[in-house]
Amino acid sequence: MRLTSAAARRCEIGMAVLGVLGLAPRVASQSSAPVAQESRPTPTGPYPPNAAGWGPGAGHGRFFSRWAEDWTGVRTSGTAPPLKAMPLGGEASLTLSTEARLRYNAYDNAQLRRGDDYEEGLFRGILGADLRFDSHFRVYGEIGTGQLESRRSAAPANLQNDASLQQLFVDARAQVAGFLLGAMVGRQEFADGPRQLVSLGDGPNIHRTWNGVRLYAHGERFRVGAFDLRATRLGRRVFDEEIDSSERLQGLNGSLIVSAGPTGPNTYLDPFWFHGEDPDFRAGGSTGLDTRDTYGARLWGRRGNTTFDWTVARQRGAHGDRHVDAWGVFAVQSLALSDRGWMPRLTAHIDVASGGAASGTGTLRGFNQLYSSSNYLGEGRFLSLSNLLLIAPGVSVSPTETTNLAVEYGWARRLSEDDAAYAGGMRAYPGTHGVAGHEIGGLLRVTGSWSATDSLDVTLGFDHLGAGDVLNRAGLGSGSYFFSRMTLRY
């Protein structure tokens, strides 16, 4: 594996800063007073919040989707921060939330094109308002902006965006016979499912949002959900986004507690069915309507020192006039070696997604990763979950209570030679469809994070894909990516 001189310099700088983040904060963390748990938001409902389907948590009680936070409890206890659950009379309250994210990206051989080196700065600004009339009815709204420092004219609207109405929905709920029943209607974020299939799209400046209805019923032992959503088509100017009725996401999903641990539920089984319609899906040399039913199950949780997150999925449907038959298996696990000192942990994930017959006629076997997390296979987005076998062991350590360093190396191969190798966003690497071989390359990922406060997080990362036989034969080279990110959520 050979890095360009620019990539090597950035890697050295990044690793040096990671070392500082790993050691310097220890004194500060020892001298600072811990934040009382009572000052953090707690979503209400009988089902465990971490498995309730409200989307990924951001730590310290906060969520990436800020609508999932409920600050009314801490206001009742008298510990709510300013602007959270402000009383308006009676049971009504108003919570304001903000997010500011600064990000720097540096690419060497972007998209594996030799000599395509560039840097960019990004900014995300979000302002949200949660108006609760009582415990049964609320309105949530959110406005966002995204700014790009370079290549603005060619940037998509989720990177360069003057202002967009990110979310505006009503949420009506009631407690009935021990169940929380509810409906969310309007524009909303949705990330209820395996992150290999459904996510918010947190990498760009503007999150992915949907328009429609989401129904939910939560009990103490299980929950079920149903949804019928249409995509939001972003524009680059002020509030010029539109509802794209041709791109749809519908389905049913749920979760049930399989077993409990020493402190409560810790193993869950989540069955799901997603029906997706994408009018502009690329498969081989064709672009057109892709209609798929994705059904499967996710088993996840913790057993002693081991955490696991396993998903199996099958896809049936049609792409144009061709039948689709595809599948995927994703297994993520880790083993804690010690709960003292740096708390080392062995990590691994194995991802297998079918491929084949991308061009021509007959059954299309390429897996569609739908709306997969943009950072699941690396922030550099060198790979997609289609025609892929990836085995990626790693290790992580936590030098202090507020810092973490993770390193992993993955071996990537394609399953079928009559299909391309795919970069992030299901973009086929040019020329790979017509060459022999299975080895895509080796993917190195290094990530360091520091939770400076409950509200402020800093992350640095470096990805490098060393080109294997398939990429070399297609005339492509290796590529590197470095990023730094600072996020403030209030």
N, C-alpha and C positions, 0 to 999 in steps of 0.2 A: 504494500500500500504506500503510495507516494503522494505527498501533499505539495501543492504549489507553495512558493515562498510566502505569498500573502496569507494563505490558509494556515501555514505553519506558525507565522507570527501571531495570528489571531488565536490559534489554539493555545500557544504559550501564554498569551495575555489572559485568555479565559481561564486556563487552569490556575494561573497565579491568583486571579481574583477569587476563584472558587476556594483556594486554600485560605485566603483571608476570611471569606465568609464562613468557612468551616471552623476557624479558631478564634478570631477576634470577638465575635459576639458573646463568647462564654462569660466574660466578666460582666457585660451589660445584663445578660439574662439573670445572673445571680443577684444583681443589685436591684433589679426592677421588681415591683410588687406584682403578684399574679392577678390576672383579671378575674373577677368574681363570675362564676358561671351564671348567676342571676342576671347579669347585665347583657346576656346574649339572647338572641331570638330563639324561640322554640316553636316549630310548627305544631298545630293542634291536630288531633286525630288519634283513633285507637291503634292504627298500624304503626310500627316503628318508622320514624322519619327517614332513616337512611335507606329504607326499602319502599318508601311510599310512592316513588315514581315522579318526584318533583324535580328531578335533574341532579347533576353532580354538585356536591357540597364544595364550598371554597374554604372551609375551615372556620373555627371559632363561631359556629352557628350560622354563618352566612352561606348563601348559595350563589352559583353562577347566574341563575335566574332569580332575580331579587324579589319577584312576586311571591316566592315560596317562603319568605321570611315572615314570621308573625311576632311583632314586638309588643302586642297588647299585654302579654303576661308580665314582662319586665316593667311596663308602665304601672301595672297594678301593684307590683312589689316596690315601686318607687325608685328603681335603679335604671330606668331607661335613659339612654343618652339624649342629648338635644335633637330635636326634629324627628324623634321616633315615637309613634303612637301618641301624638299630641291630641289632647282632649278637645272636642268640638261641641260638647254638650250632649247630655244623655249618654248613650253607648257609642256615639260616633267618635272616630279618631282619624288622624291623618299622619302617615309616615312618609317622609321624603328620603330617597336614597340616591347616591351618586357613585359613579365609577369613572376613574381616569386611568388610562393605561398608556404608557410610553413603551415603544418597542423599537429595537434596532436589528435589522437583518443584514447579513453579508453573505454573498454567494460567490463561490468559485466554480466555474463551469456550470452555470445554472442550467437546469434541465439536461445536464451532461453534455452541453455544447461547449467544445473547447474554446477558451478565450472569452466566454460570456460571463464576465465578472462584474458585479455591481453591488452597491450598498443602498439601503433605504431606511428611512425613519418613519414610524407610524404613530398615530395618536387616536385613541378612542375616548369619547366623552359621552356619558350616559346620565340622564336625570330621570328618576322615576318617582311616582306618587301613588300611594296605596290609601284610598279613601274607604274606610270601613264604617258603614252605617250602624251595624251591630254585628253579632257573631254569625249572622246568616247571610249577609249581603255586603258586597264590596265592589268597587270599581278600581281597576289598576291601569295606569297609563305610563308610557315610557317614551322618551325622545332620545335619539342618539345622533352623533356625528362621527365621521371618520375622516382623518386627514393623512395624506401621504406626502412625504417630503420630496420624492423623486418619481419620475415616470408617471406623472399625474394624468397626462392626456390619454394614456393607454390603459390606465388602471380600471379594473371593474368597480362597480358601484358599491360593493361590500368593503372596498379599501378606501376609495375617495368618494365621500358623501357629505354634502353640505348639511343636511338634516333629514332625518326620517322619523316617521311615527313607528317606533319599534313595536310597541304593544299598546293595545287598548281593548280591554275585555271586562265583562262582568262575571262575577263568581258568586253563585247562589248555592248555599249548602244548608243541611239540616241534620240533626241527630235523630235517627229512627231506629228503635229497638236495638240500641247498641252499635249501630252502623252510622258512619259519616257518609251521607249521600250528597253529591254536588254536581254542578254543571258549570263549565267555563265557556263563554260564548264571545267570540270576537277575535282580534289579532293577538297571538300569543306565541311564546316559545314552547317547544316540545322536545323533550329528551327522555322519554320513558321507554327504555329498552336497552339492549346490549350496546355499548359504545362503539362496537364494530359495525353497527347498523344504523343507529340513530344518535344524533348529537346536536348541539347548538351551533357548531361551526365556530368555535372560539378563536381559531387562528386569525382570521381576518378582523378588521376593525368592527364590522357590523355583524351581529348574530343573524342566523337564519330564523325566520319567523313564518307562522302559518295563520290562516284565517278559517274559522269554522267553529265547531263545537267539540268539547271534550267532556265526557261523563265519567264519574268515578263513584265507587262504593267501597268503603274501607271498614273492615271489622278488626277484631283483635287477632285473629289467626290467618286471615287472608284478605285480599283486595282484588277487585276487578275494574277494568276500564274499557271504554269504547271511545273512538274518535273519528271524525270526518273533517279533513283539513284540506285547504288549498294553499299553494305557495304564494309568498309575497315576492313580487318582481320589483327589485329596487331600481330607482333612478338615481342620478348623481346630484340632482339639485334639491331644493327645499320641498319636502313632503310630496314628491312626485312618484312615489311607489304605487304599484297597482296590484290587484289580486289576479293571479294567473290561474284561472280555473282549469287549464289543461294539465297542470302538474298537481297531482293529488296524492295524499297519504291518508289511508283509512285503516282501521283495524280494531282488533280486540287484544287485550293483554291482561295479565294478572300477576299475582305473587302470593305464595303461601309459605308459612313457616314450617320448615322440615324438622328442625330440632332447635333446642335452646342450649346456651352455654352457661357458664357460672354466673354471668351477670345479665342474662336475658337472651332473647332470640339471636342466633348468630349464623344460621344456615337457611337459605331461601331457594325456592324453585319458582322460576318466572316463565310460564308459557307465553307465547306471543304468536300473533298472525298480523302481518302487515300487507296491505294491498297498495302498491305504488304504481303511478302512471307518470312517465317522464317523456314528453314529446320530443326531446332533443338528446336522447341517449346515444352515445357513440359505441358501436360494436364493429370492430374490424374497419372496413372501409365505408360503412354505412352509418348514417345518423337518422334516427326516426323515433316513432313512438315505441316505447318499451313499457309493457304492462306485465307486472309480476306479482305473484303471491308468495310471500316469504313467511314460512312458518317454522317454529322450532321451540327450543327451551333453553333457559339459562339456569345453571346451578351454581350458587356462589355463597361464600361465607368464610367461616374460620373454624379450624379444629386445632386446639392447642396452639402450637407455634407456627402453624401452617395456615395461610390464606389461599383461597382458590376462587377462580371465576371462569367457568366453562360454559361454552355456548355451542350448540349445533343448530344449523339452519338449512332448510331445503327451499329451493325456488322453482316455481313452475309459472309459465306464462307464455308471452309472445313478444318478439321484437320484429315489427313489421309483419311480414307473412311467414316468419320462421318461429318454430316452437322453441321454447326455452326450458332446459332441464339442468339445474346447477345446484351446488351445495357448498357449505363452508363449515369448518370446525375450528374453534378458537379456544385455546387453553392457556390461562394466565395463572401463575402460582408463585408463592414465595415461602421461604422458611427462615424464621428468626433463629439465629445461632446464639444470641445472648440478649438479655434485657438490661444489660449494664454497659457502662462505658460508651463506646461508639455504636452499640446495638447493631452489629452487622447482620445483614439479611441476604440470603441467596435468592435470586429472582430468575424467572424463566417464563417465556411465552412461546407457544407453538401455534402457528397460524397456517391453515391449509384452506385454500379456496380454489374451486374447480375452474378449468379453462378448456378451450378447444373449439375448433370450427368457427372462429371469429369471422372468417370470410367464406363466401361461397353459399352453398345451400345446405339443407339438413338442420338438425337440432343444434341450437346454440348452447354451449356448455359453460360460457364465461360467467362467473359469479358477479353479481351487481352489489357493491358494498353500500348501496343506498346513500345514507347521509352519515357516513362513518365519521368518528372524531378525527379532526384534522391533524392531531398529534399522536394518534395511537401507534402508528408505525414510524414516528419521528417527525419533529417539527420541520425538517427539511423536505418532507413529502417526496422522498425518493421512490416509494413503493405504494401500491394499492392492493387491496384484498381481492385480487382476481388472477387466476392462473399462477398461483403462488404457493410455495412451501417455504416457510420461514421458521427457523429454530434459533432462538435468541436467549442464551443464558446471560446472567449478569450478577452484580452485587451492589448493594447499597449500604451506606453507613450514615449515622446521625451524630456528628461530632458534638453537637449541643442539642438542647431541647428545641431549638428554633431553626436548625440547619439540617440539610440532607444532601448527600452526594451519591449519585447513581451512575454506574457504568455498565453497558451491555454490548455484546457483539453478536450479530445475527448472520447466519448463512442463508442466503436467499436463492431459491431455484424456481424455475417455472415448471409446471406439471406437464404441459403439452407443448410440443414443438410447432403445432399448427395454430398457434395463437401468440400474440405479442407478449412482451414483458411490459408491465404497466407502472407508470409513475403516479404520484398523488392526483386525486381527482379523476381517476380512471382514464388518464391520458396515456395512450400507447406510445412507447419509445419508438421513434421512427426507424424503420428498417429491421426491427427485431422479429417481425412476423416472418420474414423470408430467410432467416438464417437458422442453422442447426445449433443444437446444444441446449443445455438446461441450466447452467450456472449463470445466474444474474450477477451475483457479487456478494461482498461482505459489507454489512452496515454496522458501523461503530457509532454509538450514541453515548454522550457524556452530558449529564444534567446536574446542576447544583441549584439549591433553593434556600432562601432565608426568609422566615416569617418575622419581619422586624417588629411588628405589632399585630394586634387583631385585625387591623385594617390594611396594612402595608406588606406586600410580598415582593421579593426580588428573585428573579430566576435567570440563570445563564445556561446556555446549552451549545453543544457542538455535535454535528452529524457529519459522517463521511461515508460515502458509498464507493468502495473499491470495485471497479468494473471487472466482471467476469467474462467468460467466453461469449455469451450471448450479446452483451453490450459491445465488446471489442469487435466482434465480427460485423456488427451493424455500424461500425465507424464512430462509436461513442466512447467517451472517456470516463474517468472517475470524477466525482463531484464532492464539494464540501459546503457546509452551511454553518454559520455561527449566529446566535441570537442572544440578546439580552432584553429582559422585560421587567418593568416595574409597574405594579398594579395597586392602586389605592381604592378601596371600597369603603363607603360610609353609609 
